[in-house]
Amino acid sequence: MEKRSGETLGYIKIAVAAIIWGSVSLLVRALDLPVLLMVFYRFLFAVAAALSVLVFSRSSFKIRTKKNLSLLILSGFFLTLNWVFFFYALVLTTVANAVLVTYTAPILVAIFAPHFLKEKLEWNTVISLVLAMSGISFILSPADLSMGKPLLGIIFAFGTSLTYASLVIIAKELLPGLPVLIIIFYQSLIAMVALSPFSLLGGGPRGFEAWLLLIIMGIVHTLIAPYLYLSGLKVVKAQRAGILTYFDPLSATIFAALFLGEIPGFYTLLGGILIIAAGYNIIRKGG
């Protein structure tokens, strides 16, 4: 019973993290900054917040095994590439193409998990993947979907999907031996250093509101949300966790309706129902 309740809490943490990530588009819309510069600052504030907590709690920063150190460095670069790839995908193809291809990531996680994590692929996962991908297809406007758009943008979107799936697999390997906050700190530190050249670009944040939004993005979306996600991933199978990340685009649609006046149509609502059904199916079977 205790294991079941812990697993259910893990599902809730992952779903909440995905919902938080879905709200990041509101902050991006409000910030007039180059995306790579924006990403640099979000990692900068995440590193500062994580470092403060770790120092205050007198946590050890030592990485005891070379394997964990190598995986941390690799995951930090994957995290950087994940954001860069997604940015270029948005620039080079339609938003619909970028999102649809990016959210093949849970499918890749389900494919990778049996090989790298020895997780048996479950039929329940396959059913939920079909439901969730169908939901995404409905949420995206059919008029915006165009495979005739530049192929390079779609390739970058698939790169986003591939790096995300790789991050999930690496996180599963790291979690048994390292505290969640240490993983986030080193990943964000590596990403911050990798993106630091973009901090030299002109047109930095101006005004109190811009700095406040970047701080919120750094602490809430880059520290707290990943902390919830990784905490949940410790007790949830990687393939199941991937399904719940579909709450990200679903919540983004809801936030856009509430705060930006972008009211969803019938097909968007139908897609949302399918995504919720996929998430419920995973939680019901697992927890």
ZAVOVO-312071 format. One record per residue (C-alpha): x, y, z; residue number from 1. Coordinates in Angstrom, 3 decimals, padded with zeros to 6 digits. Example, Ala and Ser with C-alpha at 12.3 -4.5 7.8 and 13.67 -1.06 7.14 Angstrom:
       xx       yy       zz   i
  012.300 -004.500  007.800   1
  013.670 -001.060  007.140   2
//
This chain:
       xx       yy       zz   i
  000.000  000.000  000.000   1
  002.847  002.395  000.878   2
  004.543  001.656 -002.448   3
  001.277  002.315 -004.302   4
  000.725  005.647 -002.548   5
  004.337  006.678 -003.252   6
  003.916  005.799 -006.917   7
  000.664  007.753 -007.148   8
  002.392  010.763 -005.583   9
  005.115  010.347 -008.214  10
  002.523  010.549 -010.995  11
  001.049  013.687 -009.441  12
  004.486  015.337 -009.203  13
  005.204  014.639 -012.888  14
  001.793  015.932 -013.968  15
  002.218  019.116 -011.887  16
  005.690  019.663 -013.378  17
  004.251  019.338 -016.904  18
  001.476  021.811 -016.057  19
  004.063  024.299 -014.745  20
  006.091  023.934 -017.952  21
  002.910  024.628 -019.908  22
  002.753  028.132 -018.391  23
  006.207  029.145 -019.625  24
  004.751  030.417 -022.916  25
  002.999  033.209 -020.976  26
  006.348  034.466 -019.695  27
  008.004  034.124 -023.093  28
  005.242  036.218 -024.667  29
  005.786  038.933 -022.044  30
  009.576  039.074 -022.489  31
  011.123  040.965 -025.388  32
  014.415  039.071 -025.468  33
  016.264  036.778 -027.869  34
  015.290  033.225 -026.933  35
  018.857  031.996 -026.357  36
  019.503  034.942 -024.034  37
  016.261  034.171 -022.234  38
  017.316  030.552 -021.778  39
  020.698  031.642 -020.437  40
  019.086  033.781 -017.725  41
  016.627  031.070 -016.707  42
  019.568  028.709 -016.108  43
  021.530  031.459 -014.345  44
  018.753  032.028 -011.788  45
  018.130  028.292 -011.441  46
  021.818  027.751 -010.615  47
  021.805  030.627 -008.123  48
  018.670  029.300 -006.361  49
  019.878  025.680 -006.297  50
  023.312  026.753 -005.026  51
  021.720  028.771 -002.207  52
  019.628  025.785 -001.074  53
  022.560  023.373 -001.281  54
  024.898  025.685  000.679  55
  022.230  026.428  003.306  56
  021.519  022.708  003.772  57
  025.263  021.937  003.818  58
  024.893  019.377  001.059  59
  027.898  017.702 -000.501  60
  028.733  018.702 -004.073  61
  030.999  015.705 -004.573  62
  030.241  013.261 -007.397  63
  031.562  009.948 -006.183  64
  031.757  007.916 -009.390  65
  033.188  008.709 -012.817  66
  030.073  007.203 -014.394  67
  027.784  009.690 -012.636  68
  030.111  012.573 -013.508  69
  030.151  011.558 -017.174  70
  026.363  011.190 -017.251  71
  025.895  014.583 -015.575  72
  028.118  016.323 -018.124  73
  026.363  014.527 -020.973  74
  022.914  015.422 -019.628  75
  023.938  019.070 -019.231  76
  024.858  019.282 -022.905  77
  021.693  017.414 -023.903  78
  019.679  019.935 -021.875  79
  021.370  022.808 -023.725  80
  020.835  021.200 -027.128  81
  017.221  020.457 -026.241  82
  016.435  024.164 -025.900  83
  018.547  025.262 -028.861  84
  017.023  022.640 -031.158  85
  013.486  023.595 -030.150  86
  014.227  027.281 -030.757  87
  015.503  026.621 -034.278  88
  012.596  024.281 -034.975  89
  010.198  027.119 -034.171  90
  012.142  029.453 -036.475  91
  012.500  027.082 -039.434  92
  009.088  025.404 -039.537  93
  005.549  026.018 -038.285  94
  004.798  025.937 -034.558  95
  002.424  023.037 -035.229  96
  005.138  020.987 -036.959  97
  007.639  021.790 -034.210  98
  005.274  020.781 -031.391  99
  003.937  017.660 -033.093 100
  007.413  016.288 -033.883 101
  008.835  017.328 -030.486 102
  006.114  015.402 -028.673 103
  007.190  012.155 -030.240 104
  009.633  012.161 -027.288 105
  007.453  009.929 -025.060 106
  007.342  007.408 -027.906 107
  011.150  007.416 -028.026 108
  011.268  006.992 -024.228 109
  008.961  003.973 -024.530 110
  011.261  002.544 -027.233 111
  014.502  003.276 -025.334 112
  013.329  002.124 -021.899 113
  013.320 -001.640 -022.607 114
  016.850 -001.446 -024.056 115
  018.565  000.916 -021.598 116
  016.476  000.570 -018.417 117
  015.244 -003.010 -018.839 118
  011.646 -001.791 -018.587 119
  009.199 -004.083 -020.342 120
  007.087 -002.132 -022.833 121
  003.517 -002.258 -021.538 122
  000.406 -002.410 -023.727 123
 -001.098  000.173 -021.412 124
  001.723  002.551 -022.396 125
  001.077  001.933 -026.097 126
 -002.643  002.682 -025.677 127
 -001.899  005.882 -023.764 128
  000.662  006.973 -026.370 129
 -001.914  006.573 -029.140 130
 -004.485  008.545 -027.123 131
 -002.014  011.326 -026.272 132
 -000.583  011.712 -029.785 133
 -004.122  011.757 -031.191 134
 -004.919  014.476 -028.668 135
 -001.916  016.546 -029.762 136
 -002.976  016.157 -033.403 137
 -006.426  017.533 -032.568 138
 -005.053  020.428 -030.491 139
 -002.842  021.579 -033.365 140
 -004.802  023.352 -036.074 141
 -004.948  021.166 -039.224 142
 -004.424  024.333 -041.263 143
 -001.047  024.890 -039.587 144
  000.262  021.393 -040.219 145
  002.476  021.243 -043.258 146
  005.120  018.660 -043.937 147
  006.048  020.781 -046.956 148
  007.723  023.327 -044.699 149
  011.538  023.330 -044.586 150
  012.793  019.891 -043.710 151
  015.604  021.341 -041.552 152
  013.078  022.704 -039.038 153
  011.472  019.275 -038.690 154
  014.929  017.732 -038.212 155
  015.621  020.201 -035.383 156
  012.247  019.336 -033.829 157
  013.155  015.647 -033.924 158
  016.501  016.597 -032.332 159
  014.500  018.186 -029.506 160
  012.535  014.970 -029.122 161
  015.660  012.810 -029.182 162
  017.568  014.908 -026.623 163
  014.547  014.999 -024.300 164
  014.151  011.214 -024.440 165
  017.896  010.850 -023.776 166
  017.594  013.154 -020.742 167
  014.856  010.955 -019.268 168
  016.942  007.784 -019.726 169
  020.057  009.418 -018.217 170
  018.027  010.799 -015.302 171
  016.765  007.285 -014.529 172
  020.389  006.121 -014.351 173
  021.468  009.034 -012.127 174
  018.579  009.130 -009.648 175
  019.507  006.040 -007.574 176
  022.950  007.496 -006.750 177
  022.488  011.275 -006.616 178
  020.079  013.685 -004.898 179
  017.606  015.351 -007.261 180
  018.794  018.880 -006.456 181
  022.424  017.989 -007.178 182
  021.431  016.637 -010.602 183
  019.493  019.815 -011.432 184
  022.311  022.049 -010.168 185
  025.018  020.466 -012.318 186
  022.804  020.139 -015.405 187
  021.795  023.808 -015.157 188
  025.375  024.883 -014.462 189
  026.645  023.128 -017.593 190
  023.791  024.601 -019.672 191
  024.461  028.084 -018.254 192
  028.167  027.888 -019.109 193
  027.408  026.555 -022.597 194
  024.986  029.431 -023.249 195
  027.111  032.121 -021.561 196
  028.407  033.568 -024.880 197
  024.832  034.648 -025.619 198
  024.850  036.764 -022.452 199
  027.176  039.131 -024.338 200
  024.468  039.866 -026.892 201
  022.992  043.342 -026.827 202
  019.460  044.123 -025.707 203
  019.485  042.513 -022.271 204
  016.597  042.606 -019.789 205
  015.241  046.083 -019.158 206
  013.082  047.091 -016.247 207
  011.951  045.409 -013.033 208
  009.204  043.376 -014.700 209
  011.601  041.703 -017.144 210
  014.008  040.718 -014.375 211
  011.119  039.445 -012.222 212
  009.793  037.262 -015.031 213
  013.262  035.809 -015.650 214
  013.670  035.064 -011.945 215
  010.282  033.319 -011.906 216
  011.225  031.366 -015.039 217
  014.529  030.350 -013.455 218
  013.203  029.315 -010.042 219
  009.741  027.968 -010.873 220
  010.159  026.528 -014.385 221
  013.840  025.549 -014.309 222
  014.290  024.471 -010.686 223
  010.982  023.618 -009.001 224
  009.311  021.928 -011.998 225
  012.357  019.720 -012.799 226
  012.655  018.911 -009.078 227
  009.044  017.675 -009.053 228
  009.545  015.793 -012.306 229
  012.740  014.021 -011.235 230
  011.316  013.253 -007.778 231
  008.384  011.581 -009.493 232
  010.621  009.821 -012.005 233
  012.424  008.081 -009.123 234
  009.345  005.940 -008.456 235
  007.609  005.933 -011.865 236
  008.633  003.965 -014.948 237
  010.189  006.178 -017.631 238
  007.655  005.113 -020.285 239
  004.748  006.065 -017.991 240
  006.326  009.380 -017.034 241
  006.605  010.270 -020.718 242
  002.841  010.042 -021.185 243
  002.185  012.530 -018.399 244
  004.368  015.175 -020.078 245
  001.535  015.602 -022.584 246
 -000.091  017.711 -019.864 247
  002.458  020.375 -020.910 248
  000.855  021.320 -024.271 249
 -002.601  020.725 -022.781 250
 -001.984  023.160 -019.921 251
 -000.360  025.622 -022.351 252
 -003.627  025.655 -024.308 253
 -005.629  026.262 -021.122 254
 -003.304  029.050 -019.933 255
 -003.507  030.705 -023.361 256
 -007.307  030.665 -023.122 257
 -007.342  032.064 -019.584 258
 -004.679  034.757 -019.875 259
 -004.234  035.483 -023.595 260
 -007.814  035.187 -024.775 261
 -006.958  032.369 -027.203 262
 -010.193  030.398 -026.829 263
 -009.861  026.742 -027.893 264
 -012.204  025.308 -030.491 265
 -013.996  021.975 -030.602 266
 -011.037  019.947 -031.866 267
 -008.757  021.466 -029.228 268
 -011.213  020.459 -026.506 269
 -011.454  016.956 -027.998 270
 -007.653  016.721 -028.035 271
 -007.525  017.809 -024.404 272
 -010.000  015.096 -023.431 273
 -007.860  012.467 -025.177 274
 -004.699  013.645 -023.372 275
 -006.483  013.601 -020.011 276
 -007.759  010.097 -020.826 277
 -004.184  008.987 -021.603 278
 -002.930  010.406 -018.303 279
 -005.802  008.844 -016.358 280
 -005.163  005.493 -018.010 281
 -001.508  005.560 -016.897 282
 -002.277  006.631 -013.333 283
 -005.179  004.172 -012.977 284
 -003.073  001.212 -014.108 285
  000.050  002.221 -012.217 286
 -001.255  003.758 -009.015 287
//
